[in-house]
């Protein structure tokens, strides 16, 4: 199994140790799983380069032509 050396700041290492103690059997397992998860998250392929908001799409589809008065001025009289 390949090995490597990594320099971490004291704060990051303390967080790593705490996470390893709480969630993993050993620091080695924690390092392997966290690195693998990070690589997997980093290599996410982009399906849609310009994501759109579904709510915005729905609003665009439901818009009406505002060039004409949607209600008659006659309807506004009391």
N, C-alpha and C positions, 0 to 999 in steps of 0.2 A: 504494500500500500504506500503510495507517495506521501511524503511529509513536507511541510513547509513551515517557515517561521513568520510570525505576524506581530507587528508592534501596534499596540493599542494604547490609547490614553488611559489614565487611571480610572476615569469616570466610565468609559465604555467597558473596560475590563471588569469593574465592579458590577455593572449591570449584567454583563455576560455571566459572571460567577453566580449572581443571585438567580438568574433565569435557569442556569444549569442545575443549581441546587433544587429549585422548586419543580422543574418540569422534566428533567432528564436524569438518566441513571448515572451518567458520568460527563465530565467536561468534553471528553473526546466525542461522545455521541452528540452532545449539544452542538459542538463546533461543526461536525459533519452534517447534521440535520439543518442547522441554520444556514450554512453555506449552500447546501443543496437547494433549500427553499429560496434563498436570495437569487441564485442562478436561475431557477425556474421562473421567479417573478420578473427577473430582468429580461429573460428571453421570450416574453409574451409577444406573439405576432399581432400586428395591428390589422384588424379585419377592415375597418372603416377609417380611413385617414381623416375624415371630417365628421366626427360623431355629432348627431343632432339630438336635441331634446324632444322626446316623444310628445310632451305637452305642447311644445311650440309647433310641432307638425300638426297636431290636432287642431290647434287654434288657426293655423294657416288654412287648413282644409275647410274650416267652418266660417271663414270670413265672408262677409257679403260686400257687394260693390257699394262704396260710400260716395261715389261720384254723384249719385242721385240721393235726394232726401228719402231715407227709408220710411219715414212717416210723413204724411202730407201736412203742410203748414195749416191747412184747414182743420186737421185733427187736434191741433194745439189750442184752439180757441175754446174758451169756456162757455 
